[in-house]
Amino acid sequence: MTETLPEVHIIGEIVAGQNFSTANAFAKFDIETGDAWDCTGGDQSGQTQVDYPGWFGKKYVWNHPIDLHYFIKSIQGWPRLIFQVGNLDEYGGKQVFGYGVCHLPTAAGAHEIECPIWRVVGSTLEEAYSFFLDIKPQLRETELIHKTASQDRQKICTVGVGSIKLKISVLLRNFKKFNLEWE
């Protein structure tokens, strides 16, 4: 007989992006967990479709599904979503203009989350390119978003560019069996 492990089910959607100053937008995402987390179902990375909200719209509707199933050996490394938000230029080229990280809820139930999105503030020349040519400064190393953030994030200047709304339901199974319940 095999030992049962605690399970975490994460079900929901990346609802929309809002307040971006571009004609269109999409979001690339990665869900990062600790080494003791084994994903047995679902995609831990992906990309939403590109939405064109119109001239007066500030809401980019994506409704991208998230459906993950984990078996865990430790609660360390609870899942977090890492976003790179971008747009398409008139030639179909992709340009990333924002980044964000949000930790998924540890409590069971339905949750609405708003993840702030930021961009790097560049040099005076880079900001002129951003204003006149719509070429935004980008990170050379994306590890700065989440892995080395505690050491390196204070070294860069950022500005908020919008946010992403998520609706997430968290289901916990076999947690009481391992004395992992909390209120």
C-alpha positions in Angstrom: 0.0 0.0 0.0 1.4 3.4 -1.0 1.6 6.3 1.4 -0.8 9.1 0.6 0.7 12.6 0.4 -0.9 16.0 0.9 -2.3 17.3 -2.3 -2.9 20.9 -3.5 -5.3 21.6 -6.4 -5.1 25.1 -7.9 -8.0 25.9 -10.2 -8.9 29.3 -11.7 -8.1 31.8 -14.4 -6.0 34.7 -15.3 -9.0 37.0 -15.8 -7.6 40.2 -17.2 -4.9 42.8 -17.3 -5.7 46.5 -16.7 -4.4 50.0 -17.0 -1.6 49.2 -19.5 -0.8 52.0 -21.9 -0.6 49.8 -25.0 -3.0 49.0 -27.9 -2.8 45.3 -27.1 -1.4 43.0 -24.4 -0.7 39.4 -23.5 0.8 37.7 -20.5 3.4 35.0 -20.3 3.4 33.1 -17.0 5.4 30.5 -15.1 4.3 28.9 -11.9 7.4 28.2 -9.7 7.3 25.8 -6.7 9.8 24.3 -4.3 11.7 21.0 -4.9 9.3 19.0 -2.7 6.3 19.8 -5.0 5.5 17.3 -7.7 3.1 18.6 -10.4 1.1 15.7 -11.7 -1.4 17.6 -13.8 -1.7 20.8 -15.6 0.7 23.3 -17.3 3.0 25.3 -15.1 3.7 27.8 -17.8 1.9 29.3 -20.7 0.8 32.5 -22.5 -2.6 34.2 -22.8 -4.0 35.3 -26.1 -3.4 38.9 -27.2 -6.3 41.2 -26.5 -7.1 44.5 -28.3 -9.5 46.4 -25.9 -10.2 49.3 -28.3 -9.4 52.9 -28.1 -11.1 53.7 -24.8 -10.6 50.3 -23.0 -8.1 49.8 -20.3 -9.0 46.2 -19.6 -7.4 43.4 -21.5 -9.6 40.3 -21.2 -7.8 37.0 -21.3 -9.8 34.4 -19.2 -6.8 32.0 -19.4 -7.5 28.8 -17.4 -5.2 27.5 -14.7 -5.7 23.9 -13.5 -2.8 22.3 -11.5 -2.5 19.3 -9.2 0.4 18.9 -6.9 1.6 16.2 -4.5 3.8 17.7 -1.8 6.4 16.5 0.7 6.9 19.9 2.3 4.9 23.2 2.3 8.2 25.1 1.6 8.2 26.5 -1.9 4.5 27.3 -2.1 3.6 28.2 -5.7 4.0 31.7 -7.1 3.1 33.1 -10.4 5.7 35.0 -12.4 4.4 37.2 -15.1 6.0 38.9 -18.2 3.5 41.2 -19.9 4.0 42.2 -23.5 2.4 43.5 -26.6 2.7 43.1 -30.4 4.1 45.8 -32.6 2.6 46.6 -36.0 4.8 43.9 -37.6 3.8 41.2 -35.1 7.0 41.4 -33.1 6.7 40.7 -29.3 8.0 43.3 -26.8 7.9 42.7 -23.0 7.0 45.8 -21.1 6.1 44.6 -17.6 6.9 42.1 -14.9 5.2 40.8 -11.8 5.2 38.1 -9.1 2.4 37.0 -6.8 2.2 34.2 -4.3 -0.8 31.9 -4.6 -3.0 31.8 -1.5 -2.2 29.2 1.2 -5.8 29.0 2.5 -8.4 26.8 0.9 -11.3 28.5 -0.9 -12.0 31.0 -3.6 -9.7 34.0 -3.9 -9.5 37.1 -6.1 -5.9 38.4 -6.5 -4.6 41.5 -8.1 -0.9 41.2 -9.1 0.9 44.6 -9.6 2.9 44.8 -12.9 6.0 47.0 -13.0 8.6 47.9 -15.6 12.2 49.0 -15.4 13.0 52.7 -15.6 15.8 53.1 -18.0 18.4 55.8 -18.7 17.3 59.2 -20.1 18.0 57.9 -23.6 16.0 54.7 -23.0 13.1 56.6 -21.6 13.1 58.9 -24.7 13.0 55.7 -26.9 10.1 54.5 -24.7 8.2 57.8 -25.1 8.8 58.5 -28.8 9.3 55.0 -30.3 7.4 52.9 -27.8 10.5 50.7 -27.1 10.5 49.9 -23.4 13.6 49.1 -21.3 13.7 45.4 -20.5 15.5 43.2 -18.0 18.6 41.3 -19.3 18.2 38.6 -16.7 14.6 37.5 -15.8 15.9 35.8 -12.6 15.8 39.3 -11.1 12.0 39.1 -11.1 11.9 36.4 -8.5 15.2 34.4 -7.8 17.6 37.2 -6.9 15.0 39.8 -6.1 15.9 40.1 -2.4 19.5 41.0 -3.3 19.2 42.8 -6.6 15.7 44.3 -6.8 16.6 47.4 -4.7 19.4 48.2 -7.2 17.0 48.9 -10.0 14.4 51.7 -10.4 10.9 50.6 -11.4 7.5 52.1 -12.0 4.0 50.5 -11.9 2.4 50.0 -15.3 -0.9 48.2 -14.4 -2.1 45.0 -12.8 -3.4 41.5 -13.6 -6.5 40.1 -12.0 -6.8 36.4 -11.1 -9.6 34.2 -9.7 -8.1 31.2 -8.0 -9.6 28.4 -6.0 -7.3 26.4 -3.7 -8.3 22.9 -2.6 -6.2 21.0 0.0 -6.4 17.3 0.5 -4.8 15.0 3.2 -3.5 18.0 5.1 -5.1 17.0 8.4 -3.6 13.6 8.1 -0.1 15.2 8.3 -1.1 17.9 10.8 -0.7 20.6 8.2 -4.1 22.3 8.8 -4.1 26.0 9.8 -6.8 28.5 10.3 
